[in-house]
Amino acid sequence: MTGRWREGGKRRAAVAAVYSRADWRALISLARQCAADATGLKPSSGTAGPDAAHLRLMTLCRQADHASVVVLDRDAGATIADTGRAFLKVAAAFARPSTPAVTRQGLAPVIQALAAFLDDQLHELNTNEFQRAHAGRPEVWG
């Protein structure tokens, strides 16, 4: 038996951690959907309805609490990592169950703006990495 069973007697669900660029892109997409839910706009993908919106919000809360900016610091630098930390703090405040709906609506544009900035930075990072990896290969560029 492991120490887990002795400590609490219950198994806990695995934490959906955010460690890679792809995980960050998924977190950003989820935050955008939650912001759209808060402002009353329909999310571009996924299911609609109050139960689905609540599930997305709780998922965002859990992922924002367990996200790591190490990949952003390593790949994109300190400025983008600091922006990632700010995004996580705002996302955690936005998704907290005790946050009033009015406050959540006020934070929605901030979430959208930070998500757009980080998404653009991750896209630029991936594009630059692809270009470096395929430099001098005419079969890739046509």
C-alpha positions as a printed Julia matrix, in Angstrom:
142×3 Matrix{Float64}:
   0.0    0.0     0.0
   1.11   3.5    -0.65
   1.14   6.44    1.71
  -1.8    7.96   -0.12
  -4.2    5.4     1.21
  -2.99   5.85    4.76
  -3.13   9.64    4.67
  -6.65  10.29    3.52
  -8.22   7.0     2.65
  -9.46   8.4    -0.65
  -8.01   8.44   -4.09
  -7.84  11.81   -5.7
  -8.36  12.63   -9.33
  -5.21  13.3   -11.29
  -4.45  16.97  -11.66
  -4.56  18.22  -15.23
  -1.22  19.98  -15.12
  -0.08  22.5   -17.71
   3.57  21.87  -18.6
   3.99  22.09  -22.38
   3.23  24.66  -25.07
   0.32  22.53  -26.27
  -1.08  22.46  -22.73
  -0.76  26.25  -22.59
  -2.64  26.59  -25.88
  -5.42  24.38  -24.49
  -5.55  26.44  -21.28
  -5.75  29.65  -23.29
  -8.58  28.23  -25.39
 -10.45  27.13  -22.26
 -10.01  30.59  -20.71
 -11.41  32.21  -23.84
 -14.45  29.92  -23.73
 -15.01  30.74  -20.05
 -14.72  34.48  -20.77
 -17.27  34.09  -23.55
 -19.57  32.26  -21.13
 -19.22  35.06  -18.57
 -20.09  37.78  -21.08
 -23.05  35.85  -22.43
 -21.47  35.15  -25.8
 -21.61  31.66  -27.22
 -18.26  29.84  -27.17
 -16.95  29.01  -30.62
 -16.67  25.31  -29.86
 -17.82  22.84  -27.27
 -21.17  22.31  -25.71
 -23.44  25.09  -24.56
 -25.51  25.39  -21.45
 -25.06  26.28  -17.8
 -23.75  22.83  -16.79
 -21.09  22.85  -19.52
 -20.11  26.43  -18.64
 -19.77  25.51  -14.96
 -17.66  22.47  -15.85
 -15.39  24.62  -18.05
 -15.04  27.17  -15.25
 -14.11  24.54  -12.65
 -11.65  22.96  -15.1
 -10.05  26.36  -15.66
  -9.81  26.91  -11.9
  -8.09  23.57  -11.37
  -5.7   23.92  -14.3
  -4.76  27.51  -13.46
  -3.87  26.41   -9.94
  -1.55  23.66  -11.23
   0.02  25.33  -14.25
   3.74  25.87  -14.64
   5.43  28.75  -16.45
   8.74  26.89  -16.73
   8.18  26.12  -20.42
   7.43  29.79  -21.13
  10.49  30.92  -19.2
  12.72  28.42  -20.98
  11.37  28.89  -24.51
  10.12  32.47  -24.64
  11.98  34.39  -21.95
  11.22  36.14  -18.7
   8.8   38.71  -20.1
   6.44  36.12  -21.56
   6.81  33.98  -18.42
   5.8   36.98  -16.3
   2.8   37.51  -18.56
   1.96  33.84  -18.1
   2.11  34.26  -14.32
  -0.21  37.27  -14.55
  -2.58  35.28  -16.77
  -2.65  32.44  -14.23
  -3.39  34.82  -11.34
  -6.22  36.51  -13.23
  -7.57  33.16  -14.45
  -7.54  31.78  -10.91
  -9.42  34.84   -9.6
 -11.83  34.67  -12.54
 -12.58  30.96  -12.09
 -12.73  30.88   -8.29
 -16.17  29.59   -7.23
 -16.61  32.48   -4.76
 -16.08  35.15   -7.42
 -19.32  37.1    -8.01
 -20.77  37.07  -11.52
 -20.35  40.85  -11.84
 -16.65  40.6   -11.04
 -16.29  37.68  -13.45
 -17.9   39.78  -16.2
 -15.46  42.6   -15.44
 -12.47  40.24  -15.61
 -13.6   38.64  -18.89
 -12.01  41.32  -21.14
  -8.75  41.04  -19.18
  -8.75  37.27  -19.66
  -9.47  37.73  -23.38
  -6.64  40.25  -23.8
  -4.04  38.21  -21.92
  -5.13  35.05  -23.74
  -4.81  36.77  -27.12
  -1.34  38.08  -26.28
  -0.06  34.72  -25.02
  -1.6   32.89  -27.96
   0.14  35.25  -30.39
   3.45  34.81  -28.57
   3.16  31.01  -28.6
   2.24  31.08  -32.29
   5.23  33.29  -33.08
   7.49  31.02  -31.04
   6.28  27.94  -32.93
   6.64  29.67  -36.3
  10.2   30.8   -35.54
  11.13  27.33  -34.34
   9.72  25.77  -37.51
  11.63  28.22  -39.7
  14.89  27.52  -37.86
  14.38  23.78  -38.09
  13.68  23.88  -41.82
  16.09  26.59  -42.93
  17.81  25.71  -46.19
  15.4   22.92  -47.05
  13.71  23.81  -50.32
  11.41  20.79  -50.21
   9.66  22.33  -47.22
   9.29  25.81  -48.66
   8.31  24.79  -52.19
